[in-house]
Amino acid sequence: MTHLRTKEMTVIAMLLAIIIVMAAVPYLGFIGFGAVSITLLHLPVLIGGVYGGRRVGIAVALAFGLSSLAIAWMRPQTPLDFLFQNPLISVLPRFLFGLALWLLYEAAKALFNRPLFRYVFTFALATLAHTLLTLGCVFIFGRNNVNFIDVFGDTGFLDYAWIVLSVILPVNGVLEIVVALLVGIPVIMRLTAYDQVAESWRPS
């Protein structure tokens, strides 16, 4: 138990440091162009949640949300970044993302025997869940914001859903899933392989 808690705290500390650096350096954690912003900060959450477990995933997801909130106040890049000054848009969906990641990985462990299949399933669906949760919170809590109206117009749910499905998901959603699979999976496989080697050398 002590070894597990120490591992969790170490992983959280390392990933928090990575998130702080990625958020602080312009165009490293958040890449904005036009009205669209693509985030890479979901990567530490994915890796932490799968490698470190539920508590690590949720802790790192909260750090992701808080960093998004801070950047929205200190260095907004797109017209919609002002919406993320609301913690219900910047923090809440990232917390729910951490929970969704844990649930999806638990489902993947029940569905697949091979770790690679588990990782592909979890990383792809969790990234999609993050995009949908964030866009859902933008619509629910930000639709009356002047910046939302400037970008989307005084749109109803069906019009907004069409914009999301036809424009935002093919750009944000697909690119973030591709990055998660190409970058995140090699990292998590290397970490788990290291754990297996370390475990074999640990005295019984």
N, CA, C and O of each residue as an XYZ file, in Angstrom:
816
protein
N       0.827     -1.208      0.000
C       0.000      0.000      0.000
C       0.865      1.263      0.000
O       0.588      2.213     -0.731
N       1.921      1.262      0.833
C       2.807      2.423      0.882
C       3.492      2.641     -0.453
O       3.629      3.772     -0.919
N       3.926      1.527     -1.071
C       4.570      1.620     -2.387
C       3.599      2.211     -3.409
O       4.000      3.030     -4.235
N       2.314      1.801     -3.362
C       1.326      2.304     -4.311
C       1.086      3.794     -4.118
O       1.035      4.545     -5.092
N       0.938      4.228     -2.865
C       0.716      5.651     -2.602
C       1.919      6.490     -3.028
O       1.759      7.580     -3.576
N       3.118      5.979     -2.775
C       4.321      6.698     -3.182
C       4.377      6.837     -4.692
O       4.727      7.896     -5.214
N       4.032      5.763     -5.394
C       4.010      5.804     -6.858
C       2.984      6.821     -7.347
O       3.277      7.608     -8.248
N       1.788      6.814     -6.766
C       0.754      7.753     -7.175
C       1.211      9.197     -6.987
O       1.039     10.024     -7.883
N       1.791      9.504     -5.826
C       2.236     10.862     -5.549
C       3.354     11.283     -6.486
O       3.408     12.433     -6.921
N       4.247     10.351     -6.796
C       5.348     10.660     -7.708
C       4.837     10.935     -9.105
O       5.261     11.895     -9.748
N       3.927     10.098     -9.580
C       3.369     10.290    -10.925
C       2.600     11.601    -11.001
O       2.722     12.333    -11.983
N       1.806     11.908     -9.973
C       1.050     13.168     -9.953
C       2.006     14.356    -10.009
O       1.782     15.294    -10.774
N       3.060     14.324     -9.211
C       4.007     15.443     -9.178
C       4.669     15.640    -10.541
O       4.796     16.770    -11.011
N       5.090     14.552    -11.171
C       5.746     14.657    -12.472
C       4.798     15.203    -13.530
O       5.175     16.066    -14.322
N       3.567     14.698    -13.543
C       2.615     15.130    -14.563
C       2.141     16.558    -14.312
O       1.867     17.294    -15.260
N       2.041     16.956    -13.049
C       1.696     18.348    -12.750
C       2.766     19.292    -13.285
O       2.453     20.346    -13.840
N       4.021     18.910    -13.117
C       5.109     19.739    -13.639
C       5.027     19.843    -15.159
O       5.250     20.916    -15.720
N       4.710     18.740    -15.825
C       4.581     18.754    -17.282
C       3.429     19.653    -17.709
O       3.558     20.420    -18.663
N       2.300     19.562    -17.005
C       1.135     20.383    -17.342
C       1.450     21.869    -17.155
O       1.070     22.690    -17.991
N       2.135     22.218    -16.077
C       2.479     23.617    -15.828
C       3.349     24.159    -16.959
O       3.121     25.268    -17.442
N       4.336     23.386    -17.379
C       5.220     23.822    -18.465
C       4.442     23.946    -19.774
O       4.582     24.938    -20.489
N       3.625     22.943    -20.085
C       2.868     22.966    -21.339
C       1.874     24.118    -21.364
O       1.650     24.722    -22.414
N       1.277     24.427    -20.217
C       0.315     25.528    -20.162
C       1.006     26.883    -20.213
O       0.484     27.831    -20.798
N       2.178     26.971    -19.600
C       2.859     28.256    -19.506
C       3.519     28.667    -20.817
O       3.592     29.856    -21.126
N       3.999     27.698    -21.586
C       4.691     28.008    -22.838
C       3.651     28.192    -23.948
O       2.890     27.266    -24.231
N       3.605     29.357    -24.573
C       2.611     29.592    -25.633
C       2.714     28.570    -26.758
O       3.808     28.218    -27.200
N       1.564     28.103    -27.210
C       1.439     27.177    -28.336
C       2.110     25.830    -28.083
O       2.477     25.125    -29.023
N       2.266     25.481    -26.814
C       2.768     24.150    -26.492
C       1.640     23.265    -25.974
O       1.437     22.156    -26.469
N       0.908     23.758    -24.976
C      -0.210     22.984    -24.452
C      -1.528     23.342    -25.102
O      -2.408     22.494    -25.251
N      -1.667     24.615    -25.494
C      -2.870     25.087    -26.176
C      -2.452     25.717    -27.492
O      -1.687     26.682    -27.504
N      -2.943     25.186    -28.594
C      -2.603     25.690    -29.914
C      -3.845     26.332    -30.494
O      -4.798     25.641    -30.854
N      -3.839     27.664    -30.588
C      -5.008     28.376    -31.069
C      -4.804     28.932    -32.463
O      -3.753     29.487    -32.784
N      -5.840     28.771    -33.294
C      -5.835     29.423    -34.601
C      -7.289     29.728    -34.972
O      -8.151     28.849    -34.953
N      -7.536     31.007    -35.313
C      -8.905     31.430    -35.574
C      -9.737     31.317    -34.311
O      -9.323     31.741    -33.232
N     -10.931     30.729    -34.470
C     -11.826     30.539    -33.325
C     -11.627     29.176    -32.681
O     -12.345     28.816    -31.748
N     -10.653     28.417    -33.178
C     -10.456     27.040    -32.720
C      -9.191     26.950    -31.885
O      -8.171     27.553    -32.218
N      -9.264     26.196    -30.804
C      -8.091     25.941    -29.974
C      -7.963     24.445    -29.761
O      -8.889     23.790    -29.282
N      -6.809     23.914    -30.123
C      -6.537     22.489    -29.942
C      -5.626     22.337    -28.732
O      -4.605     23.018    -28.629
N      -5.989     21.454    -27.827
C      -5.188     21.250    -26.624
C      -4.411     19.950    -26.713
O      -4.881     18.954    -27.261
N      -3.215     19.988    -26.161
C      -2.401     18.771    -26.011
C      -2.305     18.366    -24.542
O      -1.642     17.385    -24.206
N      -2.977     19.133    -23.662
C      -2.887     18.848    -22.240
C      -3.712     17.640    -21.824
O      -3.652     17.210    -20.672
N      -4.481     17.092    -22.757
C      -5.173     15.850    -22.427
C      -4.205     14.674    -22.374
O      -4.522     13.638    -21.789
N      -3.032     14.823    -22.977
C      -2.062     13.719    -23.002
C      -1.580     13.326    -21.611
O      -1.616     12.139    -21.285
N      -1.124     14.275    -20.761
C      -0.732     13.864    -19.407
C      -1.866     13.239    -18.615
O      -1.636     12.361    -17.783
N      -3.101     13.688    -18.870
C      -4.243     13.102    -18.158
C      -4.445     11.659    -18.592
O      -4.627     10.777    -17.753
N      -4.415     11.415    -19.885
C      -4.570     10.056    -20.392
C      -3.495      9.131    -19.838
O      -3.785      8.036    -19.354
N      -2.258      9.584    -19.916
C      -1.142      8.749    -19.444
C      -1.242      8.535    -17.946
O      -1.054      7.416    -17.467
N      -1.535      9.593    -17.197
C      -1.628      9.473    -15.748
C      -2.766      8.585    -15.308
O      -2.603      7.777    -14.393
N      -3.934      8.721    -15.950
C      -5.085      7.927    -15.552
C      -4.906      6.450    -15.818
O      -5.314      5.618    -15.008
N      -4.302      6.116    -16.946
C      -4.094      4.708    -17.293
C      -2.930      4.114    -16.504
O      -3.006      2.980    -16.033
N      -1.869      4.876    -16.365
C      -0.677      4.351    -15.685
C      -0.805      4.410    -14.166
O      -0.417      3.473    -13.470
N      -1.345      5.501    -13.659
C      -1.356      5.697    -12.209
C      -2.651      5.337    -11.518
O      -2.673      5.156    -10.301
N      -3.746      5.229    -12.284
C      -5.007      4.860    -11.670
C      -5.969      6.025    -11.515
O      -5.705      7.144    -11.957
N      -7.098      5.728    -10.871
C      -8.202      6.689    -10.782
C      -7.797      7.993    -10.108
O      -8.068      9.070    -10.639
N      -7.150      7.913     -8.946
C      -6.807      9.136     -8.217
C      -5.835     10.003     -9.012
O      -5.959     11.227     -9.030
N      -4.878      9.369     -9.660
C      -3.925     10.130    -10.467
C      -4.641     10.802    -11.625
O      -4.425     11.985    -11.888
N      -5.491     10.058    -12.319
C      -6.200     10.617    -13.463
C      -7.047     11.812    -13.097
O      -7.038     12.819    -13.805
N      -7.784     11.717    -11.996
C      -8.652     12.817    -11.583
C      -7.830     14.018    -11.127
O      -8.175     15.157    -11.443
N      -6.748     13.778    -10.388
C      -5.901     14.876     -9.925
C      -5.281     15.630    -11.096
O      -5.265     16.861    -11.113
N      -4.774     14.889    -12.069
C      -4.141     15.537    -13.220
C      -5.196     16.217    -14.087
O      -4.930     17.267    -14.672
N      -6.392     15.629    -14.177
C      -7.473     16.254    -14.940
C      -7.878     17.588    -14.310
O      -8.140     18.555    -15.026
N      -7.930     17.647    -12.992
C      -8.232     18.915    -12.311
C      -7.142     19.947    -12.587
O      -7.437     21.122    -12.805
N      -5.886     19.511    -12.577
C      -4.795     20.428    -12.898
C      -4.927     20.950    -14.322
O      -4.661     22.123    -14.584
N      -5.331     20.093    -15.230
C      -5.599     20.488    -16.613
C      -6.661     21.585    -16.645
O      -6.486     22.606    -17.309
N      -7.771     21.368    -15.919
C      -8.843     22.352    -15.898
C      -8.416     23.670    -15.292
O      -8.754     24.731    -15.816
N      -7.677     23.619    -14.191
C      -7.217     24.850    -13.545
C      -6.227     25.607    -14.420
O      -6.231     26.838    -14.445
N      -5.381     24.875    -15.137
C      -4.447     25.546    -16.042
C      -5.196     26.204    -17.191
O      -4.824     27.291    -17.634
N      -6.253     25.549    -17.681
C      -7.074     26.154    -18.733
C      -7.744     27.425    -18.230
O      -7.819     28.420    -18.951
N      -8.233     27.391    -16.988
C      -8.843     28.574    -16.381
C      -7.827     29.709    -16.262
O      -8.134     30.859    -16.577
N      -6.614     29.381    -15.807
C      -5.582     30.405    -15.633
C      -5.172     31.018    -16.963
O      -5.031     32.236    -17.068
N      -4.980     30.185    -17.978
C      -4.561     30.692    -19.280
C      -5.653     31.556    -19.899
O      -5.355     32.553    -20.557
N      -6.931     31.178    -19.692
C      -8.028     31.972    -20.231
C      -8.038     33.383    -19.657
O      -8.430     34.326    -20.344
N      -7.616     33.535    -18.418
C      -7.555     34.857    -17.790
C      -6.283     35.609    -18.167
O      -6.313     36.820    -18.383
N      -5.163     34.883    -18.246
C      -3.875     35.560    -18.410
C      -3.452     35.703    -19.868
O      -2.807     36.688    -20.226
N      -3.807     34.729    -20.719
C      -3.299     34.759    -22.093
C      -4.319     34.172    -23.072
O      -4.048     33.150    -23.703
N      -5.487     34.806    -23.205
C      -6.476     34.287    -24.159
C      -5.944     34.397    -25.588
O      -5.311     35.389    -25.950
N      -6.208     33.367    -26.393
C      -5.664     33.330    -27.748
C      -6.752     33.389    -28.818
O      -6.507     33.902    -29.909
N      -7.933     32.881    -28.531
C      -9.003     32.838    -29.513
C     -10.238     33.547    -28.948
O     -10.309     33.784    -27.742
N     -11.216     33.892    -29.803
C     -12.426     34.558    -29.301
C     -13.175     33.745    -28.249
O     -13.834     34.320    -27.383
N     -13.086     32.415    -28.311
C     -13.811     31.579    -27.356
C     -13.052     31.353    -26.060
O     -13.618     30.815    -25.109
N     -11.789     31.748    -25.996
C     -11.015     31.535    -24.771
C     -11.607     32.295    -23.589
O     -11.441     31.887    -22.440
N     -12.300     33.403    -23.868
C     -12.923     34.153    -22.779
C     -14.008     33.324    -22.081
O     -14.292     33.535    -20.902
N     -14.607     32.390    -22.807
C     -15.616     31.530    -22.192
C     -14.996     30.671    -21.096
O     -15.663     30.324    -20.122
N     -13.719     30.331    -21.256
C     -13.058     29.432    -20.316
C     -12.630     30.143    -19.034
O     -12.022     29.531    -18.155
N     -12.945     31.425    -18.927
C     -12.782     32.117    -17.648
C     -13.854     31.673    -16.657
O     -13.761     31.966    -15.465
N     -14.855     30.978    -17.143
C     -15.887     30.373    -16.304
C     -15.431     28.963    -15.916
O     -15.257     28.127    -16.803
N     -15.231     28.666    -14.624
C     -14.764     27.328    -14.233
C     -15.728     26.205    -14.602
O     -15.323     25.046    -14.686
N     -16.997     26.536    -14.823
C     -17.940     25.513    -15.277
C     -17.642     25.064    -16.704
O     -18.108     24.012    -17.143
N     -16.868     25.862    -17.418
C     -16.481     25.514    -18.779
C     -15.039     25.014    -18.838
O     -14.724     24.124    -19.628
N     -14.175     25.571    -18.021
C     -12.760     25.191    -18.069
C     -12.417     24.038    -17.140
O     -11.622     23.174    -17.510
N     -12.998     23.999    -15.936
C     -12.610     23.004    -14.928
C     -13.564     21.813    -14.894
O     -13.120     20.665    -14.876
N     -14.865     22.077    -14.884
C     -15.837     20.990    -14.738
C     -15.699     19.903    -15.797
O     -15.634     18.729    -15.432
N     -15.652     20.230    -17.095
C     -15.547     19.141    -18.085
C     -14.246     18.368    -17.985
O     -14.202     17.193    -18.349
N     -13.173     19.007    -17.494
C     -11.901     18.293    -17.354
C     -11.965     17.330    -16.168
O     -11.402     16.237    -16.229
N     -12.650     17.728    -15.087
C     -12.872     16.799    -13.974
C     -13.695     15.597    -14.446
O     -13.365     14.454    -14.130
N     -14.764     15.856    -15.200
C     -15.581     14.764    -15.734
C     -14.783     13.905    -16.718
O     -15.004     12.698    -16.817
N     -13.868     14.526    -17.432
C     -12.965     13.795    -18.328
C     -12.128     12.785    -17.549
O     -11.948     11.651    -17.994
N     -11.615     13.192    -16.388
C     -10.848     12.265    -15.555
C     -11.680     11.078    -15.107
O     -11.190      9.949    -15.094
N     -12.936     11.318    -14.740
C     -13.830     10.222    -14.356
C     -14.142      9.321    -15.546
O     -14.128      8.096    -15.426
N     -14.424      9.937    -16.701
C     -14.734      9.158    -17.898
C     -13.553      8.293    -18.311
O     -13.735      7.151    -18.732
N     -12.347      8.831    -18.192
C     -11.145      8.074    -18.522
C     -11.044      6.819    -17.673
O     -10.772      5.739    -18.197
N     -11.259      6.947    -16.371
C     -11.190      5.787    -15.480
C     -12.253      4.758    -15.840
O     -11.960      3.563    -15.892
N     -13.488      5.205    -16.089
C     -14.566      4.278    -16.436
C     -14.288      3.567    -17.756
O     -14.539      2.369    -17.886
N     -13.773      4.300    -18.728
C     -13.471      3.688    -20.021
C     -12.340      2.674    -19.917
O     -12.378      1.627    -20.564
N     -11.332      2.984    -19.103
C     -10.227      2.032    -18.957
C     -10.683      0.781    -18.218
O     -10.235     -0.319    -18.541
N     -11.564      0.927    -17.236
C     -12.120     -0.245    -16.566
C     -12.913     -1.091    -17.553
O     -12.840     -2.319    -17.513
N     -13.666     -0.449    -18.434
C     -14.399     -1.184    -19.466
C     -13.445     -1.866    -20.437
O     -13.682     -2.999    -20.856
N     -12.362     -1.172    -20.793
C     -11.389     -1.748    -21.722
C     -10.729     -2.988    -21.134
O     -10.464     -3.952    -21.853
N     -10.464     -2.967    -19.836
C      -9.845     -4.132    -19.195
C     -10.774     -5.329    -19.214
O     -10.317     -6.471    -19.255
N     -12.076     -5.078    -19.185
C     -13.042     -6.173    -19.248
C     -13.247     -6.665    -20.675
O     -13.611     -7.822    -20.884
N     -13.017     -5.799    -21.656
C     -13.293     -6.152    -23.043
C     -12.103     -6.776    -23.765
O     -12.280     -7.639    -24.624
N     -10.893     -6.344    -23.421
C      -9.717     -6.740    -24.193
C      -8.659     -7.376    -23.298
O      -8.444     -6.951    -22.163
N      -8.010     -8.394    -23.829
C      -6.910     -9.039    -23.109
C      -5.572     -8.385    -23.413
O      -4.692     -8.330    -22.554
N      -5.420     -7.892    -24.629
C      -4.141     -7.297    -25.027
C      -4.078     -5.842    -24.586
O      -5.004     -5.077    -24.855
N      -3.002     -5.448    -23.913
C      -2.877     -4.059    -23.443
C      -3.002     -3.025    -24.557
O      -3.602     -1.970    -24.352
N      -2.443     -3.313    -25.738
C      -2.492     -2.338    -26.828
C      -3.924     -2.003    -27.195
O      -4.259     -0.837    -27.401
N      -4.771     -3.021    -27.277
C      -6.177     -2.774    -27.607
C      -6.855     -1.948    -26.515
O      -7.686     -1.088    -26.807
N      -6.499     -2.211    -25.262
C      -7.060     -1.431    -24.154
C      -6.678      0.041    -24.285
O      -7.511      0.927    -24.092
N      -5.423      0.292    -24.610
C      -4.948      1.667    -24.704
C      -5.607      2.406    -25.869
O      -6.026      3.554    -25.722
N      -5.697      1.744    -27.030
C      -6.315      2.387    -28.192
C      -7.773      2.721    -27.888
O      -8.227      3.833    -28.159
N      -8.496      1.773    -27.335
C      -9.902      1.974    -26.968
C     -10.041      3.143    -25.992
O     -10.851      4.047    -26.198
N      -9.249      3.110    -24.940
C      -9.367      4.120    -23.881
C      -8.942      5.494    -24.367
O      -9.657      6.473    -24.152
N      -7.793      5.585    -25.017
C      -7.283      6.891    -25.427
C      -8.201      7.546    -26.460
O      -8.458      8.747    -26.389
N      -8.695      6.759    -27.421
C      -9.555      7.329    -28.459
C     -10.887      7.791    -27.885
O     -11.308      8.921    -28.134
N     -11.557      6.932    -27.121
C     -12.878      7.287    -26.613
C     -12.801      8.346    -25.516
O     -13.681      9.203    -25.427
N     -11.769      8.300    -24.687
C     -11.639      9.313    -23.638
C     -11.353     10.686    -24.248
O     -11.868     11.697    -23.769
N     -10.544     10.725    -25.290
C     -10.281     12.005    -25.960
C     -11.549     12.552    -26.594
O     -11.827     13.748    -26.505
N     -12.323     11.676    -27.237
C     -13.600     12.099    -27.799
C     -14.541     12.585    -26.696
O     -15.232     13.590    -26.864
N     -14.567     11.875    -25.571
C     -15.410     12.284    -24.444
C     -14.998     13.665    -23.942
O     -15.851     14.490    -23.615
N     -13.696     13.916    -23.880
C     -13.219     15.239    -23.437
C     -13.728     16.338    -24.356
O     -14.197     17.376    -23.890
N     -13.634     16.110    -25.662
C     -14.103     17.111    -26.618
C     -15.595     17.361    -26.460
O     -16.031     18.512    -26.441
N     -16.381     16.298    -26.347
C     -17.830     16.443    -26.240
C     -18.239     17.082    -24.914
O     -19.152     17.907    -24.875
N     -17.564     16.701    -23.830
C     -17.873     17.299    -22.527
C     -17.568     18.800    -22.534
O     -18.355     19.599    -22.026
N     -16.437     19.176    -23.106
C     -16.066     20.588    -23.149
C     -17.034     21.388    -24.004
O     -17.486     22.461    -23.603
N     -17.355     20.860    -25.194
C     -18.275     21.564    -26.079
C     -19.674     21.629    -25.472
O     -20.387     22.617    -25.647
N     -20.062     20.579    -24.761
C     -21.358     20.591    -24.093
C     -21.429     21.661    -23.022
O     -22.434     22.363    -22.911
N     -20.374     21.793    -22.233
C     -20.343     22.827    -21.193
C     -20.269     24.220    -21.799
O     -20.829     25.166    -21.247
N     -19.578     24.356    -22.939
C     -19.547     25.648    -23.626
C     -20.957     26.068    -24.002
O     -21.336     27.224    -23.811
N     -21.734     25.138    -24.534
C     -23.095     25.479    -24.957
C     -24.008     25.739    -23.761
O     -24.774     26.702    -23.764
N     -23.929     24.884    -22.738
C     -24.841     25.001    -21.598
C     -24.563     26.261    -20.779
O     -25.481     26.994    -20.414
N     -23.275     26.499    -20.496
C     -22.925     27.583    -19.573
C     -22.424     28.850    -20.263
O     -22.256     29.881    -19.613
N     -22.183     28.782    -21.582
C     -21.599     29.941    -22.248
C     -22.408     30.529    -23.373
O     -21.980     31.502    -23.993
N     -23.569     29.968    -23.654
C     -24.304     30.380    -24.850
C     -24.773     31.830    -24.789
O     -25.011     32.439    -25.832
N     -24.911     32.400    -23.582
C     -25.338     33.798    -23.466
C     -24.162     34.773    -23.433
O     -24.353     35.988    -23.374
N     -22.946     34.228    -23.472
C     -21.761     35.081    -23.476
C     -21.616     35.760    -24.840
O     -21.867     35.143    -25.876
N     -21.214     37.017    -24.834
C     -21.119     37.771    -26.078
C     -20.109     37.138    -27.034
O     -20.294     37.210    -28.249
N     -19.052     36.523    -26.518
C     -18.060     35.898    -27.391
C     -18.633     34.670    -28.084
O     -18.316     34.409    -29.244
N     -19.471     33.918    -27.388
C     -20.147     32.775    -28.001
C     -21.047     33.259    -29.134
O     -21.048     32.680    -30.221
N     -21.812     34.319    -28.880
C     -22.737     34.833    -29.888
C     -21.973     35.385    -31.084
O     -22.411     35.228    -32.224
N     -20.823     36.035    -30.835
C     -20.016     36.564    -31.941
C     -19.542     35.452    -32.863
O     -19.490     35.638    -34.079
N     -19.193     34.288    -32.298
C     -18.650     33.202    -33.105
C     -19.753     32.353    -33.726
O     -19.708     32.045    -34.917
N     -20.742     31.977    -32.923
C     -21.759     31.030    -33.381
C     -23.080     31.701    -33.762
O     -23.933     31.066    -34.383
N     -23.262     32.969    -33.402
C     -24.547     33.609    -33.599
C     -25.517     33.186    -32.492
O     -25.171     32.397    -31.612
N     -26.719     33.721    -32.553
C     -27.735     33.382    -31.552
C     -28.365     32.046    -31.947
O     -29.516     31.979    -32.380
N     -27.563     30.977    -31.779
C     -27.926     29.675    -32.334
C     -28.612     28.800    -31.294
O     -28.347     28.904    -30.097
N     -29.497     27.940    -31.776
C     -30.139     26.959    -30.914
C     -29.323     25.689    -30.828
O     -28.249     25.589    -31.422
N     -29.833     24.718    -30.088
C     -29.080     23.493    -29.846
C     -28.809     22.734    -31.136
O     -27.690     22.266    -31.346
N     -29.811     22.600    -32.009
C     -29.629     21.815    -33.230
C     -28.613     22.466    -34.158
O     -27.798     21.775    -34.770
N     -28.658     23.794    -34.266
C     -27.675     24.494    -35.095
C     -26.272     24.340    -34.518
O     -25.309     24.122    -35.253
N     -26.165     24.455    -33.192
C     -24.864     24.288    -32.544
C     -24.354     22.866    -32.738
O     -23.173     22.660    -33.018
N     -25.248     21.879    -32.589
C     -24.855     20.480    -32.775
C     -24.350     20.252    -34.196
O     -23.399     19.497    -34.401
N     -24.971     20.889    -35.163
C     -24.531     20.732    -36.551
C     -23.139     21.336    -36.748
O     -22.297     20.749    -37.428
N     -22.899     22.504    -36.156
C     -21.580     23.127    -36.250
C     -20.519     22.227    -35.616
O     -19.430     22.054    -36.163
N     -20.852     21.654    -34.448
C     -19.917     20.767    -33.756
C     -19.603     19.546    -34.606
O     -18.438     19.185    -34.770
N     -20.636     18.910    -35.146
C     -20.452     17.664    -35.896
C     -19.776     17.889    -37.245
O     -19.042     17.025    -37.724
N     -20.016     19.036    -37.853
C     -19.498     19.265    -39.195
C     -18.161     19.997    -39.233
O     -17.413     19.882    -40.204
N     -17.858     20.754    -38.170
C     -16.643     21.571    -38.189
C     -15.699     21.236    -37.040
O     -14.546     20.870    -37.265
N     -16.189     21.362    -35.808
C     -15.293     21.286    -34.653
C     -14.790     19.869    -34.418
O     -13.593     19.671    -34.211
N     -15.678     18.879    -34.444
C     -15.222     17.507    -34.204
C     -14.232     17.018    -35.260
O     -13.229     16.403    -34.900
N     -14.478     17.270    -36.564
C     -13.486     16.826    -37.545
C     -12.122     17.477    -37.373
O     -11.106     16.893    -37.750
N     -12.085     18.694    -36.802
C     -10.799     19.375    -36.599
C     -10.240     19.031    -35.216
O      -9.244     18.317    -35.097
N     -10.896     19.549    -34.180
C     -10.411     19.321    -32.813
C     -10.406     17.841    -32.449
O      -9.383     17.284    -32.050
N     -11.580     17.213    -32.597
C     -11.732     15.846    -32.126
C     -10.772     14.882    -32.794
O     -10.081     14.119    -32.119
N     -10.728     14.914    -34.118
C      -9.894     13.961    -34.856
C      -8.412     14.207    -34.594
O      -7.658     13.264    -34.355
N      -7.990     15.475    -34.639
C      -6.575     15.771    -34.416
C      -6.124     15.372    -33.011
O      -5.035     14.826    -32.836
N      -6.966     15.646    -32.012
C      -6.592     15.305    -30.637
C      -6.568     13.794    -30.422
O      -5.753     13.294    -29.647
N      -7.451     13.062    -31.099
C      -7.418     11.592    -31.013
C      -6.150     11.063    -31.667
O      -5.491     10.180    -31.118
N      -5.805     11.593    -32.829
C      -4.592     11.137    -33.528
C      -3.356     11.390    -32.673
O      -2.492     10.520    -32.556
N      -3.267     12.573    -32.077
C      -2.129     12.886    -31.211
C      -2.096     11.946    -30.008
O      -1.030     11.466    -29.620
N      -3.260     11.685    -29.419
C      -3.318     10.790    -28.262
C      -2.808      9.396    -28.617
O      -2.085      8.777    -27.836
N      -3.186      8.909    -29.791
C      -2.768      7.565    -30.188
C      -1.285      7.514    -30.569
O      -0.578      6.575    -30.203
N      -0.823      8.521    -31.300
C       0.555      8.487    -31.794
C       1.585      8.817    -30.714
O       2.702      8.300    -30.736
N       1.208      9.675    -29.774
C       2.145     10.102    -28.732
C       1.891      9.368    -27.424
O       2.827      8.876    -26.794
N       0.642      9.292    -27.017
C       0.328      8.740    -25.706
C       0.559      7.249    -25.581
O       1.071      6.783    -24.562
N       0.187      6.491    -26.605
C       0.302      5.035    -26.495
C       1.758      4.573    -26.400
O       2.052      3.735    -25.548
N       2.687      5.071    -27.225
C       4.082      4.661    -27.022
C       4.610      4.988    -25.628
O       5.387      4.220    -25.061
N       4.189      6.131    -25.072
C       4.645      6.507    -23.734
C       4.109      5.534    -22.689
O       4.868      5.050    -21.849
N       2.809      5.242    -22.731
C       2.227      4.361    -21.720
C       2.757      2.945    -21.853
O       2.917      2.256    -20.846
N       3.032      2.496    -23.063
C       3.589      1.153    -23.239
C       5.014      1.078    -22.690
O       5.411      0.062    -22.120
N       5.770      2.141    -22.861
C       7.125      2.172    -22.310
C       7.086      2.183    -20.791
O       7.885      1.504    -20.146
N       6.175      2.939    -20.217
C       6.068      3.008    -18.760
C       5.659      1.660    -18.168
O       6.224      1.224    -17.165
N       4.690      1.010    -18.780
C       4.248     -0.288    -18.255
C       5.332     -1.347    -18.441
O       5.490     -2.231    -17.599
N       6.077     -1.259    -19.540
C       7.181     -2.208    -19.735
C       8.253     -2.001    -18.668
O       8.813     -2.969    -18.154
N       8.536     -0.756    -18.339
C       9.502     -0.467    -17.281
C       9.021     -1.015    -15.948
O       9.807     -1.567    -15.179
N       7.724     -0.862    -15.672
C       7.169     -1.379    -14.420
C       7.332     -2.896    -14.318
O       7.646     -3.427    -13.253
N       7.118     -3.571    -15.421
C       7.249     -5.029    -15.423
C       8.682     -5.453    -15.132
O       8.916     -6.410    -14.395
N       9.644     -4.732    -15.719
C      11.054     -5.049    -15.459
C      11.402     -4.754    -14.003
O      12.073     -5.551    -13.347
N      10.942     -3.602    -13.498
C      11.228     -3.236    -12.110
C      10.605     -4.227    -11.143
O      11.209     -4.556    -10.122
N       9.409     -4.709    -11.445
C       8.730     -5.659    -10.577
C       9.482     -6.985    -10.521
O       9.553     -7.629     -9.474
N      10.039     -7.379    -11.653
C      10.763     -8.657    -11.691
C      12.051     -8.601    -10.873
O      12.556     -9.637    -10.438
N      12.584     -7.399    -10.662
C      13.819     -7.240     -9.884
C      13.562     -6.957     -8.411
O      14.487     -6.971     -7.599
N      12.270     -6.693     -8.059
C      11.953     -6.365     -6.664
C      12.032     -7.623     -5.811
O      11.470     -8.651     -6.186
N      12.723     -7.566     -4.661
C      12.799     -8.746     -3.792
C      11.415     -9.176     -3.319
O      10.571     -8.339     -2.997
N      11.196    -10.465     -3.280
C       9.895    -10.979     -2.832
C       9.792    -10.958     -1.303
O       8.768    -11.354     -0.747
